[in-house]
């Protein structure tokens, strides 16, 4: 029995990209294995399974992830004294 989780997505078209496109278009410099680790830890957008042999990522989610990383570098450094 398959269970599907309902995910609310904003209306409009979503751009989907493969791992190769993520790498070739300069979105991320990571390996697929590292992306899987980040996603499992909740630190990177989860992939979308289109079929048993095809997974993609939503470009807008990846861009939002990148924007958060850029914004984080603008914050003052936290000292752990």
C-alpha positions as CSV (number, residue, x, y, z in Angstrom):
1,X,0.0,0.0,0.0
2,X,1.4,3.4,-1.0
3,X,1.0,6.4,1.2
4,X,1.1,9.8,-0.3
5,X,1.8,12.9,1.7
6,X,-0.1,16.0,0.6
7,X,2.3,18.9,-0.1
8,X,0.9,22.3,-0.7
9,X,2.7,24.0,-3.6
10,X,2.1,27.5,-4.7
11,X,0.1,27.7,-8.0
12,X,2.1,28.2,-11.2
13,X,4.5,26.2,-13.2
14,X,7.4,24.6,-11.5
15,X,10.7,24.1,-13.3
16,X,12.3,20.7,-12.7
17,X,15.9,19.8,-13.2
18,X,18.0,16.7,-13.1
19,X,21.2,16.2,-11.1
20,X,23.2,16.8,-14.3
21,X,21.4,20.1,-14.9
22,X,22.0,21.1,-11.3
23,X,25.7,20.6,-11.8
24,X,26.0,21.8,-15.4
25,X,24.0,25.0,-14.8
26,X,26.1,25.9,-11.8
27,X,23.5,25.6,-9.1
28,X,25.5,23.3,-6.8
29,X,29.1,22.0,-6.7
30,X,28.2,18.8,-4.8
31,X,28.1,15.1,-5.7
32,X,24.9,13.2,-5.8
33,X,25.9,11.3,-2.6
34,X,26.5,14.6,-0.7
35,X,23.1,16.0,-1.9
36,X,21.4,12.9,-0.7
37,X,23.1,13.3,2.7
38,X,22.1,17.0,2.9
39,X,18.5,16.2,2.0
40,X,18.3,13.3,4.5
41,X,19.5,15.8,7.2
42,X,16.9,18.4,6.0
43,X,19.5,20.7,4.8
44,X,18.7,20.6,1.1
45,X,15.5,20.4,-0.9
46,X,14.2,16.9,-1.3
47,X,14.1,15.4,-4.8
48,X,10.9,14.6,-6.6
49,X,10.6,11.0,-8.0
50,X,9.0,11.1,-11.4
51,X,9.4,7.4,-12.1
52,X,11.4,4.5,-10.7
53,X,14.5,5.7,-12.6
54,X,14.1,9.5,-12.8
55,X,14.4,12.0,-10.0
56,X,14.4,15.8,-10.3
57,X,14.6,18.9,-8.1
58,X,12.3,21.9,-8.1
59,X,14.5,24.8,-9.3
60,X,12.7,27.4,-7.2
61,X,13.4,25.3,-4.0
62,X,17.1,25.0,-4.9
63,X,17.3,28.8,-5.6
64,X,15.6,29.5,-2.3
65,X,18.2,27.3,-0.6
66,X,21.0,29.2,-2.3
67,X,19.4,32.5,-1.3
68,X,19.3,31.4,2.3
69,X,23.0,30.5,2.2
70,X,23.8,33.9,0.8
71,X,21.7,35.7,3.4
72,X,23.4,33.7,6.1
73,X,26.8,35.0,5.2
74,X,25.6,38.6,5.7
75,X,24.7,38.0,9.3
76,X,27.2,38.8,12.0
77,X,29.3,35.8,13.1
78,X,28.1,34.1,16.2
79,X,30.8,33.4,18.8
80,X,30.6,30.2,20.8
81,X,32.3,31.4,24.0
